[in-house]
Amino acid sequence: MSSRNRNRWIEQTKEKVLFTQRNTDNATKELLFLYDEAANEVEKEIGAIFARYARDNELTNAEAERLLTGKEYGTWRKSMEEYLKEIPKDAKGSKTLLELNTLSAKSRISRKEALLSGIYQQMINLAHDSNTKLEDLLGDILRVSYYRGAYELQRGMGLQWQVAQINVKTVRDIISYPWSNKHFSSTVWDNVDRLAATAKREITYGFIKGSSVQDMARQINSVMDKGRYAAERLVRTECKYFASRGELETYRAHNIQQYRFIGGSEGQSCDCARWNGEVIALDAAEPGVNLPPLHPNCLCTIEAEVNIKMFRDNPDVTPLKDNPKYIEWTRRQGIV
């Protein structure tokens, strides 16, 4: 490879990595927004119980353990029954739903338990909304990576052809496959279950200490920060996989049999450096082993190992004019 071509290849690889990173950053922001919303709703739940029952901004454990009576209990019971009728299907089997059902089965309920039931509902909503959002975001990452991979192929060879659109069923099948032995939806529920359990512990401990509403809100925010970190780590890892998988689908669509592993920048603490520069058969691609991501927050990528002759001999292939930017290329291709 000439020095000029090598420099161009390096620049294109950097551009692709930055493109994927921007998409990942946007996906992360969208998911973390749901966690911020959930944290605000939990704070409102805490503020409401303090506004109703606290004296001098303090709510003793004895007051928190008082049972709801009369109209208060009736309102809580009706609200609970309505919520459980509309419970998301993916919540089935979650520990948080089990906690909520346990409270719902009780004939008497305390003020603290009423607060916890509200928090459990927020956590269930968070997990369900996160999975819905993730499914959409990862599907977009997969599709964009597929077309971006075709764009990089054409730009690298200076040739153009009409790219076949990625099949909707293919996208759906890839999203539903648990590539890391555990589907991302299960990880979301496990993370939220841990959040709910930690929130319960902090609420209980807060009432025993006689914490103020501000102190309790700070503790819950600390709990939610851990949830945000776990969510960010998950979405970044999943985005990297779906970006890699989108490129593999591009290679398959063009009968490309091999890819080159590009990485190793994270140092010697992982296998990235060992695989850097290796040429790997598509049939041997294994996520977490020789297909990025190899670890959380992995920055590695892949490139097609291609023989330009197989494209030049195709009568439907013509020279790529004007070296278009990606957005212009998608317009020419008619990609929506």
C-alpha positions in Angstrom: 0.0 0.0 0.0 1.4 3.4 -1.0 2.0 6.1 1.6 -0.8 8.2 0.1 -3.3 5.4 0.1 -2.3 4.4 3.6 -2.9 7.9 4.9 -6.2 8.1 3.2 -7.2 4.7 4.7 -6.2 5.9 8.2 -8.2 9.1 7.8 -11.2 7.1 6.6 -10.9 4.8 9.6 -10.7 7.7 12.0 -13.7 9.3 10.4 -15.7 6.1 10.7 -14.8 5.7 14.4 -15.8 9.3 15.1 -19.1 8.8 13.2 -19.9 5.7 15.3 -18.9 7.5 18.5 -21.2 10.4 17.7 -24.1 8.1 17.1 -23.3 6.2 20.4 -23.1 9.5 22.3 -26.5 10.5 21.0 -28.0 7.2 21.9 -26.5 7.4 25.4 -28.0 10.8 26.0 -31.4 9.6 24.9 -31.3 6.7 27.3 -29.9 8.7 30.2 -32.7 11.2 29.8 -35.1 8.4 30.9 -33.0 7.9 34.1 -33.1 11.7 34.8 -36.9 11.6 34.4 -37.3 8.6 36.7 -35.1 10.3 39.3 -37.3 13.5 39.2 -40.4 11.4 39.6 -39.0 9.6 42.6 -38.0 12.9 44.2 -41.6 14.0 43.7 -42.9 10.9 45.4 -40.6 11.6 48.4 -41.5 15.3 48.4 -45.2 14.4 48.4 -45.1 12.1 51.5 -43.0 14.7 53.4 -45.4 17.5 52.5 -48.3 15.4 53.7 -47.0 14.0 56.9 -43.7 15.6 58.0 -43.3 18.1 60.8 -40.4 20.6 60.7 -39.2 18.9 57.5 -38.7 15.6 59.3 -40.7 12.4 59.1 -40.0 9.9 61.9 -40.0 6.2 61.3 -43.0 5.9 63.6 -45.0 8.3 61.4 -43.8 6.6 58.2 -45.0 3.2 59.6 -48.5 4.5 60.2 -51.1 2.7 58.2 -53.1 4.4 55.4 -56.8 4.6 56.4 -60.1 5.5 54.9 -60.0 7.6 51.7 -56.1 7.5 51.5 -56.1 3.7 51.4 -59.0 3.6 48.9 -57.2 6.0 46.6 -54.0 4.0 46.8 -55.8 0.7 46.2 -57.6 2.0 43.2 -54.4 3.5 41.7 -52.5 0.2 42.3 -55.2 -1.9 40.7 -55.3 0.3 37.6 -51.5 0.3 37.3 -51.3 -3.5 37.5 -53.9 -3.9 34.8 -51.6 -1.9 32.4 -48.3 -3.5 33.5 -45.8 -3.9 30.6 -45.5 -7.5 29.5 -41.7 -7.4 29.7 -41.9 -6.7 33.4 -43.0 -10.3 34.0 -40.5 -12.1 36.2 -38.8 -9.0 37.5 -38.0 -8.7 41.2 -39.4 -5.2 41.2 -42.8 -6.4 40.0 -42.7 -9.1 42.6 -42.2 -6.5 45.3 -45.1 -4.5 43.9 -47.4 -7.5 43.8 -46.5 -8.3 47.4 -47.5 -4.9 48.5 -50.7 -5.0 46.4 -51.7 -8.3 48.1 -51.6 -6.7 51.6 -54.9 -5.7 53.2 -53.3 -2.8 55.0 -50.5 -0.6 53.8 -48.2 1.9 55.6 -47.2 5.3 54.4 -43.7 4.1 53.8 -45.0 1.1 51.8 -47.2 3.5 49.7 -44.1 5.5 48.9 -42.2 2.4 48.0 -45.0 1.2 45.7 -44.7 4.5 43.8 -41.0 4.1 43.5 -41.4 0.5 42.2 -43.8 1.8 39.6 -41.3 4.4 38.4 -38.6 1.7 38.2 -40.8 -0.6 36.2 -41.6 2.3 33.8 -37.9 3.1 33.6 -37.0 -0.5 32.6 -39.8 -0.8 30.0 -39.1 2.6 28.5 -35.4 2.0 28.4 -35.8 -1.3 26.5 -38.3 0.3 24.0 -35.8 3.2 23.5 -32.8 0.8 23.2 -34.5 -1.4 20.6 -35.2 1.7 18.4 -31.7 3.2 18.9 -29.9 -0.1 18.3 -31.9 -0.8 15.2 -31.0 2.7 13.9 -27.3 2.0 14.7 -27.4 -1.3 12.8 -29.1 0.2 9.7 -26.8 3.3 9.7 -23.7 1.1 10.1 -24.8 -1.2 7.2 -25.2 1.8 4.8 -22.1 3.5 6.2 -20.1 0.3 5.5 -21.3 0.3 1.9 -20.4 4.0 1.6 -16.9 3.3 2.9 -16.5 0.4 0.4 -17.4 2.6 -2.5 -15.4 5.6 -1.4 -12.3 3.4 -0.7 -12.4 2.0 -4.2 -13.7 5.0 -6.1 -16.5 3.0 -7.5 -20.3 3.2 -7.1 -23.3 0.9 -7.4 -26.9 0.6 -6.1 -26.8 -0.8 -2.6 -29.5 -3.3 -1.5 -31.6 -2.1 1.4 -31.1 -4.0 4.6 -34.0 -6.5 5.3 -36.4 -5.6 8.1 -36.5 -9.2 9.3 -32.7 -9.3 9.4 -32.7 -6.2 11.7 -35.4 -7.7 13.9 -33.5 -11.1 14.1 -30.2 -9.4 15.0 -31.8 -7.2 17.7 -33.5 -10.2 19.3 -30.3 -12.3 19.4 -28.5 -12.5 22.8 -25.0 -12.0 21.4 -23.3 -11.8 24.8 -25.2 -14.8 26.2 -27.7 -12.3 27.7 -30.1 -10.0 25.8 -29.7 -6.3 26.6 -33.4 -6.3 27.8 -32.5 -8.8 30.6 -29.6 -6.6 31.6 -31.8 -3.5 31.8 -34.2 -5.3 34.1 -31.5 -6.7 36.3 -29.9 -3.2 36.6 -33.3 -1.6 37.5 -34.1 -4.4 40.0 -30.9 -3.6 41.8 -31.8 0.1 41.7 -35.2 -0.6 43.2 -33.7 -2.8 46.0 -31.1 -0.1 46.8 -33.7 2.6 46.8 -35.8 0.5 49.2 -32.8 0.2 51.6 -32.0 3.9 51.5 -35.6 4.9 52.0 -36.0 2.5 55.0 -32.7 3.7 56.5 -33.6 7.3 55.9 -36.8 7.0 57.9 -35.0 5.2 60.7 -32.4 8.0 60.9 -35.1 10.7 60.6 -33.5 12.1 57.5 -34.9 15.4 56.0 -36.5 15.4 52.6 -33.3 17.0 51.1 -31.1 14.3 52.6 -33.3 11.5 51.3 -33.5 13.0 47.9 -29.7 13.2 47.8 -29.4 9.5 48.7 -31.9 8.6 46.0 -29.9 10.7 43.5 -26.8 8.8 44.5 -28.6 5.6 43.8 -29.8 6.8 40.4 -26.2 7.9 39.5 -25.1 4.2 39.8 -28.0 3.3 37.5 -27.0 5.9 35.0 -23.4 4.6 35.0 -24.6 1.0 34.4 -27.0 2.2 31.7 -24.3 4.2 29.9 -21.9 1.2 30.0 -24.6 -1.1 28.6 -25.6 1.2 25.7 -22.1 2.0 24.7 -21.2 -1.7 24.5 -24.4 -2.6 22.7 -23.9 0.3 20.2 -20.4 -1.0 19.4 -21.7 -4.5 18.7 -24.6 -3.3 16.5 -22.2 -1.1 14.6 -19.9 -4.0 14.0 -22.7 -6.3 13.1 -24.1 -3.7 10.6 -20.8 -3.8 8.8 -20.7 -7.5 8.7 -24.1 -7.5 7.0 -22.7 -5.1 4.5 -19.8 -7.5 3.8 -22.2 -10.4 3.4 -24.4 -8.5 1.0 -21.4 -7.9 -1.2 -19.9 -11.4 -0.9 -16.9 -10.2 1.0 -15.5 -13.1 3.0 -13.0 -11.5 5.4 -12.4 -8.4 7.6 -9.4 -6.8 9.2 -9.5 -6.1 12.9 -8.4 -2.5 13.7 -7.6 -1.6 17.3 -5.3 -2.1 20.2 -5.3 1.6 21.3 -6.5 0.8 24.8 -3.2 -0.8 25.8 -2.2 -4.3 26.9 -4.8 -4.9 29.5 -7.2 -6.5 27.0 -7.0 -8.7 23.8 -7.5 -5.7 21.5 -3.7 -5.3 20.7 -3.4 -9.0 20.1 -6.0 -8.9 17.3 -4.9 -5.6 15.8 -4.2 -6.1 12.0 -5.5 -9.7 11.9 -7.5 -10.8 9.0 -10.6 -12.9 10.0 -13.1 -14.9 8.1 -16.7 -13.7 8.4 -17.8 -17.2 9.4 -15.3 -17.1 12.2 -16.4 -13.8 13.6 -17.2 -14.0 17.3 -18.4 -11.0 19.3 -16.2 -10.3 22.4 -13.4 -12.5 20.9 -12.4 -11.2 17.5 -15.3 -8.9 16.7 -15.7 -5.6 18.6 -16.6 -5.0 21.3 -14.0 -7.1 23.1 -14.8 -5.3 26.4 -17.0 -2.5 27.7 -16.2 0.9 26.1 -14.1 -0.9 23.4 -12.9 1.5 20.7 -11.9 -1.1 18.1 -13.4 -1.4 14.6 -13.2 -3.5 11.5 -12.5 -3.0 7.8 -13.4 -5.1 4.8 -10.6 -7.2 3.3 -11.6 -6.9 -0.3 -10.3 -7.5 -3.8 -11.2 -4.5 -6.0 -11.2 -6.7 -9.1 -14.4 -8.5 -8.1 -16.2 -5.1 -8.2 -14.6 -3.7 -11.3 -15.7 -6.6 -13.4 -19.4 -6.0 -12.5 -21.2 -4.2 -15.3 -23.4 -2.4 -12.8 -20.4 -0.7 -11.2 -19.4 2.8 -12.3 -16.8 5.3 -11.1 -17.7 7.2 -8.0 -18.0 10.9 -8.9 -17.0 13.9 -6.8 -16.0 11.9 -3.7 -19.4 12.7 -2.0 -19.9 13.1 1.7 -22.0 10.4 3.4 -25.2 12.5 3.5 -24.9 13.3 -0.2 -24.1 9.6 -0.9 -27.3 8.5 0.9 -29.3 11.0 -1.2 -27.9 9.5 -4.4 -28.7 6.0 -3.2 -32.3 7.0 -2.3 -31.8 5.9 1.3 -34.4 7.2 3.7 
